[in-house]
Amino acid sequence: MKTWIPVSIAVAAVLVVGLLLVSTANYSAQTSTTTQSSSGSTTPNTVVFTIIESDRGPMEGMNGSFYHLSESWPVIQVQLGDIVIIHIISENSSEPHGFTIVHYFDPGVALLPGGTYTLKFVASEQGTFLVTCLIYCLIHPFMDHGELVVEA
């Protein structure tokens, strides 16, 4: 009877971690809004994303990029002309991480553990642009293959 208790706890822990991975792996908190003026013309969409940088847990890497090594991750998809707002949150335990988007945010930003940054720009050029960490660290290889996809 005593041996099934640790086994039950281990199985429950695996199930909880699995549920967290499934429920947060695609987390990007994307929202989009379009407004229409009284004259009938529309203003650009505002698209909001959240990028969580973490060195452990289900969000390890950028939004769980540690668990998506065979694909580009995260992928931020927007339309040409969209206003893009990206909230970057560092949940790292001990070291800073960076965030940059080639062409759109080349200088990038470095965030200390617990730091946040909000990036806002207009998606003015169509294409696929690299999203990466600009600081070398142990987890960096898991944070250097995201994409911003701007479609017509």
HELIX and SHEET records of a PDB file:
HELIX    1   1 TRP A    4  THR A   24  1                                  21    
HELIX    2   2 SER A   65  TYR A   67  5                                   3    
HELIX    3   3 HIS A  140  PHE A  142  5                                   3    
SHEET    1   A 3 THR A  31  THR A  33  0                                        
SHEET    2   A 3 THR A  46  SER A  54 -1                                        
SHEET    3   A 3 GLY A  61  MET A  62 -1                                        
SHEET    1   B 4 THR A  31  THR A  33  0                                        
SHEET    2   B 4 THR A  46  SER A  54 -1                                        
SHEET    3   B 4 ILE A  83  SER A  90  1                                        
SHEET    4   B 4 THR A 116  VAL A 122 -1                                        
SHEET    1   C 5 VAL A  75  GLN A  79  0                                        
SHEET    2   C 5 GLY A 146  GLU A 151  1                                        
SHEET    3   C 5 GLY A 127  THR A 132 -1                                        
SHEET    4   C 5 HIS A  97  ILE A 101 -1                                        
SHEET    5   C 5 PHE A 105  LEU A 111 -1                                        
END                                                                             
